[in-house]
């Protein structure tokens, strides 16, 4: 019903290529994930809340990724987006979504989304290499490349990503969209096999003679080196830029944010995974009243009370709670079409 209006609003607000816009509205957009605000019959603000599974505290939980959040320039600065976010949070909660995530389009938007309870917790690092830094001596590896969807390649990617303890995951349908976007950049997935088994993949493309690697998953450093070398040779690249989960604070770069939608369920999972933690808190959430109250974590369980129980309490906003829980876990997201 609103698809064409929202596509025009997208074109007005974003600088994406027409090819990407068509890809998004063909493969990502649908009325079930869209939410918008109208003035009369005109759509003035819209977003899509895309479902993504995420590993968290030994479980896989449902999350919603906010995509394409935009407001018509004539209506910006009037609180329209904050109202839209509030409506989206209510919908997410009714659907059983535990967390919302997003990637701010510009740096100043980190502060904007913070006001709605989001916390900057998804980080990454970029490793810069030269082709001469790479070497490998194993001869039985076979390297192939393609941008076509292959079941065994997806199965390997999914299994490797599930090994990350706090990470946004990709379904097969989502990975097909990732590949379609990769094709727009002229990129390919490089696959290393030993015998009949896949032992590594690299999602990569070339930009100005630099190999851009958006995801690198392998069984060993030797396989990693082989994949990177093969990709460099494919496009005659002079240097490499590899995106990875960050390891040291000095290499850390901001990427995305998380917003707790169902505090009780998130805290229950957190408590079960951390039975040694004891915590008494008074939680406040200006947009989701159901999250307000007193929470008590002890012996792997979480209890919520409307009345304050005896003892000292840590006062936390919903954003501060997200920082407290997620920053130590070093959550990660990749291949998000950002």
Long-range contacts (C-beta under 8 A, 24 or more apart in sequence): 1-31, 2-31, 2-34, 2-36, 2-43, 2-46, 3-29, 3-31, 3-34, 5-42, 5-43, 6-34, 6-36, 6-43, 6-46, 6-68, 9-43, 9-44, 9-46, 9-70, 9-72, 10-46, 10-68, 10-70, 12-70, 12-72, 12-73, 13-70, 13-71, 13-72, 13-73, 14-68, 14-70, 14-105, 17-184, 19-184, 20-181, 20-184, 23-177, 23-180, 23-181, 23-184, 24-68, 24-337, 27-176, 27-177, 27-180, 28-67, 28-177, 28-337, 29-68, 35-84, 35-87, 35-88, 35-91, 36-84, 37-80, 37-83, 37-84, 37-87, 39-75, 42-72, 43-72, 44-71, 44-72, 44-74, 44-75, 44-80, 45-70, 45-71, 45-72, 45-75, 45-80, 45-81, 45-84, 46-70, 46-84, 47-84, 47-85, 47-88, 49-88, 49-91, 49-92, 49-97, 49-100, 51-97, 52-101, 52-168, 52-169, 52-170, 52-174, 53-168, 53-169, 53-171, 54-99, 54-101, 54-166, 54-167, 54-168, 54-169, 55-162, 55-164, 55-165, 55-166, 55-167, 55-169, 56-98, 56-99, 56-166, 56-266, 56-269, 56-329, 57-166, 57-269, 57-270, 57-272, 57-273, 57-274, 58-165, 58-269, 58-272, 58-273, 59-269, 60-162, 60-169, 61-98, 61-99, 61-269, 62-95, 62-96, 62-97, 62-98, 63-97, 63-98, 63-99, 63-100, 63-101, 63-168, 64-88, 64-92, 64-95, 64-97, 64-99, 64-100, 64-101, 64-261, 65-100, 65-101, 65-102, 65-168, 65-336, 66-100, 66-101, 66-102, 67-102, 67-337, 69-102, 82-115, 82-116, 85-116, 85-287, 86-116, 86-287, 89-259, 89-261, 89-287, 89-288, 90-288, 92-261, 93-261, 93-262, 93-288, 93-290, 96-262, 97-261, 97-262, 98-260, 98-261, 98-262, 98-265, 98-266, 99-258, 99-259, 99-260, 99-261, 99-266, 100-258, 100-259, 100-261, 101-168, 101-256, 101-257, 101-258, 101-259, 101-333, 102-256, 102-257, 102-259, 103-255, 103-256, 103-257, 103-333, 103-336, 103-338, 104-256, 104-257, 107-254, 110-254, 110-257, 113-257, 113-259, 114-257, 114-319, 116-259, 116-287, 117-259, 117-260, 117-285, 117-286, 117-287, 117-288, 117-317, 117-318, 117-319, 117-322, 118-257, 118-258, 118-259, 118-319, 118-322, 119-257, 119-258, 119-259, 119-319, 119-320, 119-322, 119-323, 119-326, 120-254, 120-256, 120-257, 121-256, 121-257, 121-258, 121-322, 121-323, 121-326, 121-327, 121-331, 122-254, 122-255, 122-256, 122-257, 122-258, 122-331, 122-332, 122-333, 123-246, 123-252, 123-253, 123-254, 123-255, 123-330, 123-332, 124-243, 124-244, 124-245, 124-246, 124-252, 124-253, 124-255, 124-332, 124-334, 125-243, 125-244, 125-245, 125-246, 125-247, 125-248, 125-251, 125-252, 125-253, 126-241, 126-242, 126-243, 126-244, 126-251, 126-253, 127-240, 127-241, 127-242, 127-244, 128-239, 128-240, 128-241, 128-242, 129-228, 129-239, 129-240, 129-242, 130-238, 130-239, 130-240, 131-229, 131-232, 131-237, 131-238, 131-239, 131-240, 134-225, 134-228, 134-229, 134-232, 135-225, 135-229, 136-222, 136-225, 136-226, 136-229, 137-222, 138-222, 138-223, 138-226, 140-194, 140-195, 141-192, 141-193, 141-194, 141-199, 141-223, 141-226, 142-192, 142-193, 142-194, 143-190, 143-191, 143-192, 143-226, 143-227, 143-230, 144-190, 144-191, 144-193, 145-188, 145-189, 145-190, 145-191, 145-230, 145-231, 145-234, 146-188, 146-189, 146-191, 147-179, 147-182, 147-183, 147-187, 147-188, 147-189, 148-179, 149-175, 149-176, 149-179, 150-191, 152-198, 153-189, 153-191, 153-198, 153-201, 156-198, 156-201, 156-217, 157-201, 157-215, 157-217, 160-217, 161-217, 164-245, 164-332, 165-329, 166-326, 166-329, 166-330, 166-331, 166-332, 167-331, 167-332, 167-333, 168-331, 168-332, 168-333, 168-334, 168-336, 170-335, 175-335, 177-337, 178-203, 178-335, 178-337, 181-337, 187-212, 188-234, 190-227, 190-230, 190-231, 190-234, 192-218, 192-223, 192-226, 192-227, 194-223, 199-223, 200-224, 200-226, 200-227, 201-227, 202-227, 202-228, 202-231, 203-335, 204-231, 206-234, 206-235, 206-237, 209-235, 209-236, 209-237, 209-238, 209-239, 210-237, 210-238, 210-239, 210-240, 210-241, 211-235, 211-237, 211-239, 211-240, 211-241, 212-241, 213-240, 213-241, 213-242, 213-243, 214-243, 214-334, 214-335, 215-243, 215-334, 215-335, 216-242, 216-244, 243-334, 245-330, 245-332, 246-330, 255-333, 255-338, 256-333, 256-336, 258-322, 258-326, 258-331, 259-318, 259-319, 259-322, 260-291, 260-318, 260-321, 260-322, 260-325, 261-288, 262-291, 263-291, 263-295, 263-318, 263-321, 264-291, 264-295, 264-302, 264-304, 266-325, 267-295, 267-297, 267-302, 268-301, 268-302, 270-297, 270-302, 270-325, 271-297, 271-298, 271-300, 271-301, 271-302, 272-300, 272-301, 274-300, 275-299, 275-300, 279-314, 280-309, 280-311, 280-312, 280-313, 280-314, 281-313, 281-314, 281-315, 281-316, 281-321, 282-308, 282-313, 282-314, 282-315, 282-316, 283-316, 283-317, 283-318, 283-321, 284-315, 284-316, 284-317, 284-318, 285-317, 285-318, 286-318, 287-318, 288-318, 291-318
